[in-house]
Amino acid sequence: MRAPRSQAASPARRRPGLFVSRCEFRRRLVGRIAYRYFLWRVLRQVRGQGIGHKPAALARDDFQHNLDTTAALLDPGPWLLGYGPYLCDFALLGELVYLQRTPAGGPMIAERPAIGAFLDRMRELRESRGAKKGSQASFGSLAPV
């Protein structure tokens, strides 16, 4: 005879160790040890990357220096290398778009017109690709011959 549904044992009680809820995991010794271990690993990684031990002002200065270097690389031409966009341009675009959306990075990027012009060129490139979606044009065909 089967027990009524309200009195049936939960999966965690039927097979201890296999089906454990989050609350039970944190209460167990193994869960507490695992949490502390992974916290230690994450903090060690942050310190190893140099972010954890820098004061905020120094990290901000490093960020501004990197943005100035990026603006200097973008200043002479329309793209990083040559007359058309390469993979490095798209990689830089991904980083800049992400940084532009942050509260601290957006105003710093807006202060540099070379970076803004690069972002506008990449946006125009995307819009022109959207208009030519049916054609066989590639990004390499945008370079002057």
N, C-alpha and C positions, 0 to 999 in steps of 0.2 A: 504494500500500500504506500502510495506516494504522499509526502507531507504537503500541506497546503502551501501555496505560493508565498504567502507572507512569512511562513516559518522556515522556508527553504534556506539552506546555508548559502552564503555568498561564495563566489568563485575563490576569493582570497582565503576563505576558511576551509574550503574543500581541498585546495592544493597550496599549502603555505609555501611562499617563495616564488611561485610562478606568476600569480596575478595579484599584484600589490598596488594599492592606490598610492597617490602621491603623499598623502598625509601619513600613511603607514610607513612609507619609505623614509620620510624625514625623521620619524620617531625611532626607527631601528638604528642599531649601532652601525650597520653597514652603510646605511644612507647618510648618516652624519659623517662617517669617515670619507665616503665618496665625495660629499659636498665640499669638505675641507680640502681634499686633494685637488679637485678641479678649481677651486678658488685660488689655491696656491699656484697652480699652473698658469691660470689667466693673469694673475698679478705678476708672476715672473716674466711672462711674455711682454706685458706692458712695460715693465722696467727694462727689459732687454732691448726693446725698440727705442728706448730713449725718451719715451713720452712720460713715464711715471715719475721721473726725478727732475724734470725741468719745471721751473716756475712758469706760470701762465704768460707773463710778459716775454720771457725768452722764447716760448713756443710761438707766440704771436709774431715776434720779430723774425723768427725762422720762416714762418709762413709768408710774411710780407717779402722777405728776401727771395723765396722761391717764386712768388708771383712776379717780382721784378725781373728775375731771370727768364721766366716764361715770356713776359712781355718783350724783353730784348730779343729773344729768339723769333718772335712773331713779327717784330717791327719791320724788317727789311722786305719781306715778301708776303704774298697772300697765303702761303702754306709753309709748313716747317721745312720741307725739302722739295725744291723744284716748283713746277708750274701746276701741279695737280695734287689732290689729296692722296696721301699714302696712309698706311696702317697707323703710323705714329700720330697723324692728325686725328684719327678717330679715337685713338687711345687717350690723347690729350682732351678731346671733346668730352669723353665720358667723365674724366676727373673734374674738368671745369664745370660741367653741368651739375655734378654732385656738389661741388664746393659752393657753387652759386646759390644753391638752395638752402644753405646753412645761414643762420642769423649773423654769424661773424664773417663768413666768407663772401656773402653777396655784396656788401658795401665795399669790401676791399677789391673785389674783381671789377666793380663798377668804376673805381678810381683809375683803372688802367685802360685807356682807349684801344690799345693794340689787341688786348684780349677780347674786348667787346666787339671789335671789328671781325676778329676771327670767329667768334660765336655767331655773328650775323652772317658771315660767309657760309659757315656750316649749315645754318638754318636755311639759307637760300638754296644751297645744294640739295638739301632734303626736299624742299618744296619743288625744285625743278625736277627731281627724280620722281616725285609724286605725280607731276603733270605728265611725265613721259613713261608712266607705268606700263603701258602697252607696248612700248618700243623696246628694241634690243640694246639701247644705249647703256654703256657702263661708265663707271667713274673714271676709268682710264681714258675714255673718249672725250672727257671735258678738258684735257690738257691741250694747249695749242701745239700744232704740228709745225 
